[in-house]
Amino acid sequence: MKCAVQVWLRITSLLLIANAIPAMVVPNATVLEKLLEKYMDEDGEWWIAKQRGKRAITDNDMQSILDLHNKLRSQVYPPASNMEYMTWDVELERSAESWAETCLWEHGPASLLPSIGQNLGAHWGRYRPPTFHVQAWYDEVRDFTYPYPHECNPYCPFRCSGPVCTHYTQVVWATSSRIGCAINLCHNMNIWGQIWPKAVYLVCNYSPKGNWWGHAPYKHGRPCSACPPSFGGSCRENLCYKEGSERHFSPREPEETNEIERQQSQVYDPQIQTRADDSNRNEVISTQQMSQIVGCEVRLRDQCKGTTCNRYECPAGCLDSTAKVIGSVHYEMQSSICRAAIHYGIIDNDGGWVDITRQGRKHYFIKSYRNGIQSIGKYQSANSFTVSKVTVQAITCETTVEQLCPFHKPASHCPRVYCPRNCMQANPHYVRVIGTRIYSDVSSICRAAVHAGVVRNQGGYVDVMPVDKRKVYVASFQNGIFSESLQNPPGGKAFRVFAVV
């Protein structure tokens, strides 16, 4: 019986959660062929961890989610008299991305929940498009009674075995006219006590917030007969429509995917000049990478000779390598970097990014068998290192290195950061940039990245590396930003910024 349950979980591979009302659901979703046919030939290999893309969702998935929401909203029964046309909102997308990166199976962040609505979905196993979750949210309509008493029947507000309808009501909440979603691949995600090895996590944020207690999701009546005056009487496919509001987000770059693009350059690349579009008025001049590409056999002692020595990109297939791993938790310097990361559980056989911290000499190293790798014991003194996950964090234009990752011994790893757009326009009196190429840690990370040419004004991912304190920081004008000079700064460290391509 237990085996049968495990097989059933692997096949269904679906969980859904509603704001403040989590539930486990296996929906009988209605397939909309026109929207989903592009997925029919896809397989599981499409879902590779998004560790370098500039956005957390593709243009195609974004449009499919948006189209399906509007289609479902236009077809509610009984019909709605005030249902608003939904548009995509890039700020909601970014907030969804920030939460999806946490891989926490709960609503959040707490500071944002009072002002937004949120639907979550996750699955693992065989491939499913993100629209599958949207349709499943809507399919809760079968347990919703409307117009009276407009609630789940039987009512079941918290985690329980009965029906849950708050996914559905958020999807069709008439005034929730903006949406932004993100997708992330989460390794070993904890779903109510079960560990899913590769969970595809979908987060959708809505604004204005829906699901207000005691209120119906929409007004019953002739379509568009009760639209707010601001819509000017315009109606589109049973939805209150405002001219010129196709969607708030316009693609800023060629379409991106959630797949890892192979990095062809080593840690210090020649500087290459590429011209940004005129609207950004700045020129990206640096493609220097902080991550070092290594093979499965590369040992830390082979690679750590005067370079950054702390962030590495491992290839796929290292589980099948015969390279040695010496120790557990603390690894000896002759260990394979990538196989040590698999042994510890930071990455799997698909590869990925790893942060390394050198820990000095250890008297002995203990053997163990973990994650398909047998490590070796060694009972003599040698230098050691530990491995850790490369975290990603969204920040503001004002965030400094001093705030984000103050430097501590023996080493400091700053998370990979995502900078918002328009940091060029931030007030330089409050958002300072001090230095050129090497910056004071009281500088804005994102404005320093624009100044250095690591990202354009529309933002993107940046790596930060601490370096020794400088006595002098030199001013310059680069990429539309004036930096400041500073001599003999009190305290503090310095940092460099690197591109994430």
N, C-alpha and C positions, 0 to 999 in steps of 0.2 A: 504493500500500500504506500509506504514511504517513497519507494522508487517511482511509483506511478505519479505521485504528487510532484516529485522533482522533474519528471519528464514533462508533465503538464505545464509547470512554471516555465521551463525552457522554451516550450512551443508558443505559449501565449505571450510571454515577455512584455507585459504591459502593466504599468501602474499609472494612476491618475490622482491628482490631488487638487483640492479647491481651497481657496483662502479660508483658513481657520477650520476647514472641514475636510480632513484627509480621508481618503477611501481607496480601497483596492478594487478595481473594476476590470472585468473582461467584456468589452462592449461588442455588440453585434453591429459594427459600424456599416453604414450604407456607403458603398464605394461610388464616388463620382468620377466616372471614367474620363471625362474630358480634362479634369484637373489632375488626375493621378496617372494617366497613361504614360507620361514621360518617365515614370519610375519602374515600369513593368520589367525592363531589362536590367535594372540595377541589381547588384548583389552586395553582400556584406562588406566587401573590400572598399566600398565607397566611404564607409565610416572610419576614417583614419583620424587619430587625435589631431585637433586643431591647435598647433603649437606655434605657428608662425604667420597665419593668415591675418590680414589687416581688419577683417570683420568676422563676426561670429556666425554669420548666416549668408548663404549665397543669394544673389539677386533672384534666381528662379524660385528658391524656397520662400523667400520673402514675399514675392508676388503671389505664389500659390496659397500661402497662409492668408494673405490679405483678401484675395479673390474669394476664397472659401468662406471666410467670415462674412463678407458682404452678401454672398449668395445665400448663406444660411439665414442671415438677418432679414433678407428680403422675403423669405418664404415662411416666416413664423405663422403658426396657427393657434388661436385666432389671429387675424392680421393686425399689424401694429399701425397706429396712426401717427406716431412720433419717432419711428426708428431712424437714426441718423446714419448716413454713409460713413464708413470707417476708412481712415487714412493711416499710412505708416508714419511713425515718429522716431527719428534717429536717436533722440535722447532716451526714449523708452527702450529702444534696442540696446543702447549702451548700458543702461541700468540692468537690463536683463542679462547682458553678457557678464557684467561684474558678478551677478549672483550665480549664474551658471558655472562660472569658474570655481566657485567654492565647493561644488559637488555635494552640497548638503541637501538632503531630502526633506526640506521644510521650507516654509515661506520666509522671505526676507529680502533685504535687510529690515530689521524692525523699525528703523528710522524712516523708511520709505513707505511702509505698508499703510499708514493712515491716509496717504494721498494717492495711492494707486491700487488698481485691482491686479490680481495675479492668478494665472493658471499654470500648473506644472504637469509635465508628463515625462515618463521614462520608459525605456524598453531595452532589452538585450536579446541576443540571439539573431534570428533572421532579420533582414532589412525591412524597415518600415519608413515611409516618408513622413515628414513632420505633420502633413495634413491628416494623417491617420489619427493623430491625437486630437486635432481640432474637431474632426468628425465625431470622435468618441465623446468629447466634451458635450457636443450638441446632442448626441443620442441619449443623454440623460433626460431629455424631454419626455420620454415614455413614462417617467415616474413623477412628472410635474403636473399639477392640476392648475388650470387657468381658465377663465379669469378669477374664479373663486375656488379655494382660498389662497391661490397662488403660492403653493409650497409643495415640498416633497410629500408624497403619500405612499406609505406611512412616513411620518416625519422622523428624520434621523440626523441630528445636527453634528455629531462628533463621530470619531472613529468607531464604526460598528458594522454590523452585517447588513443593515438596511440600505435603501437607496440614498444617493447624494445627488443634489441637483444644482449646486452652486457653480459648477463648471459651466453648465448650460446657461444659467441666468447671467453669468458674466459675459459669455459670448454674445447674448442677445440683449444686454442692458442698453436701452435706447440711447442714453446720453454718453455712453462710453464710445467716443468717436475716434480715438487714436489708439494705436497698438504698436508695440515693438517687441520682437522676440529674438532669442539667441539659442544656439545649439552647442553643446559641449560633450565630448566623449570623456566619461569619468571612469577611471580604473578603480576597481574594488570599492564601488559605491555602496554605502550601507542603506538598504531600503527596509526599514522597519525590522532590523535585526538580521536580514538576509544580505549577504555580500554578493553583489553582481560584479563580475570581473571587468566587463566593458559596457557600462550603461550609457546609452545615448540620452542625454538630458535636455529637455526642451523647457525653456522658461518664456512665458509671454506676459508682458506687463500692459495694463490698460489704463487709460486716462480719458475723462474723469473716472474715478473709482465707481464701480457698481456694487451690487449685493448689499444695499442698505437695508437694515432690518425693518421689516414691516411694510416695505414698498414693493410694488410689482415691477418686473423688469421693463415693461413698456405699457403704453396706453392702448387699449383695444379700440379699433375703429377703422374707418376707411383709410387706406395707405396715404400718407403725406397730408392728411387733413388736420393734423395738430403739430405741424413742424414749427420750431421756434421762428420768430420773425426775422432773425439774422440770416436765415436761409433764403429769404426773398421769394418764397413760394415755389422754389425749384424742386422737382422730384425726379429721381432716377431709379427705375426698377424697384418701386415701392419704398425707396429710401429718401429721406430728406437730404437734399444734395446742394452743396454750395459750389457755384461755378469756380473752376480753377483749383479745386482741391483734390486732384487725382491721387496724390500722395505727397507727404512732406519730404520724403527722402529721395534724392537723386543720386545715382551712382557717381562716385568721384573718381573711380579708376576702372580699368578693365575688370570684368567679372572675376571675383575671387571664389575659391572653394574652401572647404574645410579640410583639404588634404595638405599634407606636408610637401612642400616643394624642396627638392634636393638642393642643398647649398653647395656651390661649386668652388667657393673661395675659402682660403685658410684664415687664421685668426687676424693676420695683418695683410689686408688687400691693398693693392695700389689704389690711390684715390681716382675715382672716375667721375666725370662731370656729366650730369644729365639735366635737361632743362624742365622745370615744372611749368604748368600752364600759367598764362599771364595773370589769371585772376588771383593766384597765390602770391605773385610778386616775390618769390624767393626761389633760389636755385639749389637743388640738392647736390652737394659736392662730395659727400663722404659715403662710402659703402663699407667702411671698415667694420668687421664683425668681432664680437667678443667671444662667441662660441667657437670652439675648435672642433673640427670634424676628426673623429678618431675611428680606427678599425677595432674589431673585436679583440685582437691580440695586443693592442697597445696598452702597456703598463704605465702607471702614473710616473714612475721614475724615467721612462722613455720620453714623456711628453712635457714634464714640468721643468723646463730649463729657461727661466727668464721671461716666460710669456704669462698670460693671465692666470693660468693654472687653477681655474676654479669653475669654468662652465664648459661642458663638452656635449657634443652631439653624437650619439651612438647610432650605428646602422641597425637594420633588422637582421635577425638570424644568429645573434650571438649565443643563444642557448645551445646551438649545435657546435660551437667552437670548443676547442680543447685547451684554451688559454687558462692559466692557473688563477684561482682565487684563494688567497691566504688569509684566514681569519673570519670573524663574524662580528658585525657592527663596526669594529675597528679592523681595517684591512691593511696588510703589509704593502709597502710601496711597489713591490714586484707583482702585485695583483693586476689583472686586467680591469681597466676602469669600467667598461661596459658590463662585463660579467659580474663584477662586484655589485653594480647597480641592480642587475636582475636578481642576484642572490638576496639583496636586501629588500627588494620589492618596489624600488623607485620606478623602474620601467619594466616592460615585458619584452617578449621576443620580437615585437614590432619596432623596438628602438625608441629613441626620444632624447630629451635633454636631461643632464645631470649636473648638479653642483657638487664640487669636491672641497673638503676642508682638511688641510693638513693638521695633524694632531700631535706631532712630535713622537718621541720614542715610547714604545710599549714593551713590556718585559716578555710577553708571550701573546700568541694568537690562537684562538680556539676554533676548531673545525666544526662544521655543521652542514646539514643538508636542508636547503630552503629553495623553493620556487624552481625545482628541477636542476639545481646546481649543487654539487658537493664541494665545499671549501676544504682547504688543507689546514691542519694545525701546525704551529711552529713555536717551539719553546726556547726562543732566544731573542734578545733585545733587537729591535729594528724600528725604523720610522714608520708611521702609520697615517691613514687618512680615513675619513668618513664620507658617506654619500648622502645627498638630500635632494628632494624634488625641487625643480625650478618652478617657483610660484609666479602667478601673474596677478597684477593689481591695477585697477583703473584709478587714476589720480586726476587732480585738477591742475590748472595752469599755475596755481600758487604753491603747489607742493614742492618742498625742497628735500634734498638728500638728508639733511640734518633731521628733518621730521620723519622721513620715510624709513630710513635705515641708518641710525647713528652707528658709528664705527666702534666695534668692540673687538678685543683680542679674544682668541687667536686669529679670527678672520671674520669678515662680514660679507654676507651675500645679500645684495639688494634684489628684491623681486623684479622680474620683468614687468615693465609698466606700460600701460596704455594711456597715451596723452590725448586729450580732447582736441577739437579743432579750434582755430582762431586764437591761439595763444600769442600770436604776433600782436594782436590788438589789446592785450592786457596792459594795464597801467605800469610802466617801467619803474615808477617810484615804489610800488608795492610788490611787484613781481620782478625782482632784480636778476640780472645775469652778470656775474663777476668773473672775468677771465676770458681767455681764448684757447680753445682746444682742451685745456685743463681748467676746470671751474671750481670756485669756492663752494663748499657744501651748503652755504646759505643761498645759493642761486636756485632759481626755478629750474626743475629738471626739464620740463617740456620746452620752455623758452630757450634753455641752453641747447637742447636737441635741435630746435629750429635754427638757432645761431650757428651751430656746428654743421648744419646741413644733413643731419641724420634723418629727420622727418620733414615733411612739408607742413604748411600751415593748417592742413586739414587733420593733422594728428597721425597717430599710429603707434606701433610698438617700439620700445626703446630698452636697451640694456644699459645698466649703470655699473661702473667699476670703480671702487675706492682706490685712490692712489695717495702717496705721501703728501703731506702738507707742503704748500709752496710759500716762499717768502714774498713773492711778487706775482700778481695776476695782471696780465696785460689786456688793455681794452682794444676793441676793434669793432668795425661795422661789417656785419656779414648777414646775408639773407634777410635784410630788412630789419635787423635788430642791432641796436647799439649796446655793446657790453661795457662794463665798468672796469677800471683798473683799481688795484688795491695793493698796498705794501704792508708787510709785517702784520697780517691780520691776527687778532687775538684768538687763540684756540682754533678749533675746527680742523677739518681735513680737506681734501680735494677729491674731485671725481672726474671721470671721463664718460662720455656717452657714446654708445655704439648702435649701429643700425641692426634691425631684425628683418631680414629679407625673406 
